[in-house]
Amino acid sequence: MTTIHYLTQVQFDHGAVAALPQECARVGVTRALVVTDAGVRAAGVLAQALAALKDVPHTVFDGTPSNPTEAAVRAAADLYRQERCDGLIAVGGGSSIDLAKGVAIAATHEGPLTHYATIEGGSPRITAAVAPLIAVPTTAGTGSEVARGAIIIVEDGRKLGFHSWHLVPRSAVLDPDLTLGLPAGLTAATGMDAIAHCMETFMAPAVNPPADGIAIDGLQRGWASIERATQNGQDRRARWQMMSASMQGAMAFQKGLGCVHSLSHSLGGVNPKLHHGTLNALFLPAVIRFNARAPSIQQEQRLARMATAMGLPSCGADGRELAEAVRELNARLGLPKGLAALGVQRDWFERIIAGALADHCHKTNPVIASADDYRQLLEASM
């Protein structure tokens, strides 16, 4: 039986951040811990959000690392309890939002964070007691503001997923104006994260027609707008479209992701300095070619449907044109040509493969990859 579940309230428009006080009142947050990072503070974006909060009492935690860690979750949870907060506001990219989701668990649930990880059977242990969360994204990429999951590096070094409908932010405040100052490189990397979400979830085999429709529309918006947003960060229309693509990718990926994310999650655990969106962009071409053999891909003409959304003249059954279009877009955006340019070493492969095989996205790929398949995907992406 297919379960289709969409639930959260989204405020989406230029200037939407002004709705923060009313959203705090609506979800019952009277004293907030604002979770962000030093870069968002330095860019002046945090100041915009705090000004919009007006008289809502709050405390700021700005120690979010580029890849959220359990240590940072614990530090923020300690501050949450110390300041007697009753809710969270995440202001930042996917890292800040995911960290806040970790805090929502840690501040209200006992035991180590791994106890609640998806691959440890922890999803049912996450209860409605989680702290309420309002998410204010400052990048257009992860879509974590409308998603039920978070990715956190736990104490033993694994990069694990945490998934529960209780983790979906009670409110998502999407203001494209908060992304206007995002540097070109980060715009490209986060934008390709959104595009990867739309494409990979559209290829996933689960039956979810609403997710498919949301994903293919998000792909069309993202593909048509990412270069404009990267080349001219002040293009408000392009920024709006990219934020929509990001939101739509995450609304859709409840259907499942696949090998792109299995590899990105694992490699991000091996080297936490690597940007998740960049890794997704680099793995996507090889995974498209790998997935092309799947009966569900062939029978439902999923490659051709994506090619149409991307404005490509044609796409063969092997996915070559589609994969090449992604590679060419990566190049035009100034992203690295391959994993080797990021310093990835072949002697890392066995650790990456072990992590990918254990990742929660592994089993939702349209073709279940073997260790040898992952090795070939890594080699093709170097």
N, C-alpha and C positions, 0 to 999 in steps of 0.2 A: 504494500500500500504506500502511496506517495503522500508525504506530509508537506504542505505548503504553508509557510508561516511568515507573514510580514507584519511587524508591529514596532513602530515608534513614531513620534511626531517630529516633523522636520519643518524648520523655519528657513526658507531659502530665498535670498534676494540680496542685492547690493544694500548694505546697511543693516542687514539682519541682526548683527551683533547687539543692536539697541534693544532687542527683545530679551536679553539675558535676565533682567529683573523679573519680568513676568513669567519667564520659564522657571526661575528659581521658586517663585511663589506657587506655580502650578504643580511642580513635583515635590514641594515641601522642603526645599533646601533653605535653611535660615542662617547657617554659618558654613561657608564653603572652604574646602581646601582646593586651591587653584593649582593644578599640576601642569607644568610647562618645562621648557628647557632654556638654557642660557642664551642660545641663539635667537629664540623668539623674543626674549627680553631685550637683547641687544638691538634687535631690528626695530624695536618700538611697537611691535604688534601686541605684546602683552599689555602695554600701557593703554592701547585702544580698548581692549577687552575689560581691563580693570576700570577704566573711565565709564564704560557702559554699565558696569555693575552698580554704580552710584552708591547707595547706602547699604547694600548687602554686605554684612560682615564677612571677611575672608582672610585667609592666610595663604601665602604663596610657597610652593615647593618648586624650585627651578633646577633640580638636580637630575633630570631625565637624561640618561645616556642615549647615544644614537641607536643602540639596540638595547631595549629595556632589560634590566637584570633584576633578579630576586633581591639582591642587596639594596638596590634603589627602591624597590617596592616596599621593603621593610622600613627603610628610612622615612619614606613618605607616610606609611601607615602609622609609624610612631608619632610623627608630627600631627597627623589627623586626630589621633586619640588625645595627644597632649593639649591641642587647641580646642578639643571638644566639638569637632566639626560634625555635621550631620549630612553632608553631601559633598560631591566632588564636581569640579568644573575642569575639564581638560582643554587647554588652549595650546594647540600645536599640531604637529603632524601625527602620523600613525604611532610613532614612538611614545609621545605623551599620552595619547588616548589609550594605547595598550597598557602603559604603566598605570594609568588611572584605573583601568579595569582590574589590574593586579591588586591595587590598593583596595578596591571595592570588595575583593575577596579577603585579603589579608587582615583588613581592619575589622572584619565581622565574622571570620571563620578561624577555628583553631588548627594548629598543625602546620607542617611544611607545605610550601606551595605545590610541590610535586604531587601531593595527595589529591589535588584538584585538576591535574593535567589530563587532557583527553585520552592520551594513549595509556595512561595509568588507570583508566576507568573512573576518572574523577568528575566528569560532567554532572552526574546525578548528585554529587556531594555539594555542588554549588547551589545554595538555596536563595529564596526570596529575601533573606536577611542582608544581601549585599547592599553596600552603600549606594544611594541613588547617584547617577552620573549624568551630567550635561556635557556634551562634546561640541567643541568649537574648533573645527579643522582650520589650519593655516596653510596646508598644502592640498593639492588635488591629486591624490594617489591611492592611499590605502582604503579609503571609505570606511575606516574603522568606526566612524561616528554612527553608522547604521547597521553595524555587524555584531554578531553574537560572540565573536572570538577575539583573542589576544595572543600574541606571540611574545614569550618571555624567556630569557636565558636563566635557567635555574642554577642552584648552587653547584651542581655536579657538572656544569658546563654544557648541558644539552639545551637546545633551543626548542621549547615545547609550546604546543598550542593549548589554550584553555577556552572551552566553548560551553556556553549555556545561554538560554534565552533570557535568563536573569541578568546577563552582562550587557545586553543591548542598552545603550544609553537611553534614559527616559526622554531625553530631548536632544535633537541635533540642530545646531544653529549654524547654517551654512551661509557665510558672507564672502562672496568672491573678492571683495575689496581687500580682505585680509591677506590675499595672495599676490597682490599687485607688486610687492617688493621682493618676491621670491626670485633668487638668482636664476639665470638661464639654465645652468647645469642641473640644479635641483628641480626646476620646472620640468625639464626633459625626463629626468630619472623618475620622479614621482608620477608624471604623466604616463610614462610607459608602464608603470605599475598598474595604473587604472586600465590601460588598454590590455595588458596581460590578463587582468581579472576578467574583463569582458570576453576575451577570446578563449581563455582556458575553461571558464565555466560553461561557455556555449558548446565546447567540445565534450564536456563531461557527460557520461551516459545516462545519468538519472533522469527520470521523467519529471519535468517541471516547465511546462510551456510559458507560464508568466515570467519565470526567470530567464528563459531563452529570449523572450520579447524584450525584456529590460536590458539584457546583455547586448543584443544586436543593435539596439538603438543607442546604447552607451558607446559601443564601438564606433558607430557612425559619427557621433558627436566628437569623441576623442580623436579619432583619426583625422577628421577635418580641421581640428582646432589646435593640436599640440604644437605644430610648427609655428603658428601665429603667436601662441602664448609664450613660446620659448624665445622667439625673435624680438617680440615687443611685449614686455611684461606688463605694460600699461593698457594693453588691449582688453578692455573690460568685458567685451562680448566673448572673446576667446577664453578668458578666465572663468566666466560663467559656465561656458560649455564644458570646460575641463572639470570644474567642480561637479557638474551634473554627471559626467562620465565616471568620475570617481565614486560618487554616491551610488550610481546604477550598478557598477561593477560589484560593489559590496552587497547591494540588495540581491543581486543575482547569485553570488557565489555561495549562498546557503545550499545551492544545488551540488556543490563540490568543485574542487580544483583538480590538480593533477601533478604530473612530473615536473613542470616548471617550478611549482612551489615546493615540492618535495626536495628538489635540488637546492633551491634558494634558501630554504629554511636550514638545511643541513650545512651548506657552505657558510651561511651566516653564523652558524654556531662554531664552525672551525675557525673562522676569522670574523669576529664581530665588527670589524672596521668597514667591511664591505657593505655597500648600500643595497638594500633589498630590491628596490625598483630597478636599479642597474642590472642586478643579477637576473631578474625576471626578463628584462629586455634581451639579454644575451642568450638565455636558455630557450626563449620562445621559438626561434626559427627551427632548431633541431627537434624540438618536441612536436611542432606542427607536422614535420615530415614523418616522425615516428608514429603519431596518432592517425595519420592518413589511412593506415591499413585497417583501422577499426570498422567493423560492420556498421555500427551506429553512425559513424562519420559518413560512410559511403551511402548507406540507405537513405539518410536524411539530407544528403548534399550539403553538409555543414560547411565544408571548405568553400564551396561556391557561394553560399549565402553570406559568409564573412567577406569574401572577395567583393561581392556586390556592395555591401555596406562600406567597404574601403574604397570603392570607386575603381577597382581594378577591372581591366577588360575581360579577363578570363582567369580560370584556375583549374589546372589539371587534377586528376585524382590523386596524384602523389604529393600534392601540396607545395611543389617546388616554387611556383610563382608567389604563393602567399608567404612562404618563408623568406624568399628573396626580397619581397616588399618590406618585410619587417627589418631585415638587415640594412636595406637602403635607408629606411627611415631612421634607424639607430645612427647611421653614419651622418645623415643630414642634421641630426640633433646634436652631433658632437660627442656621442657616447663612445666608450671604448670599443675596439673592434672585436675583442674576445677576452676570455678569462685570463689569458697570459698577460695582457696589458694591465690587469689588476694585481698581478703578482701571484696568481694561483699556480701551485706546483703540482706536477703529476703524482708526486709521492703523497699528496693529500687525498688522492682519489678513493682509497679504500675507506678512509674515515667518512668521506662525503657520501659514499655509496651506502655504508652501514646506516648513516643517519637518514638518508632518503628512504630506504626500505622500511624504516621504523616510523616515518612521518605520517601524520594523520591524513595528508593529501594523497599518499601513495595509492591507496585502494580505490580512489574515485577517478583515476585516470581511465580513459576509454580502452587503453591496452595496459594490462598490468605488467610493469617493467620488471625484468630480472636484474640481477647484479651486473651481468654482461651488458644488458641494454643501457643501464645507467652509465656504465663505463664508456660506451660508445657515444652517448649523449654528451658526456663531459668532454670527450676528445673532440667531438664535432663543434663544441662551443669554445674551444681554446683559441 
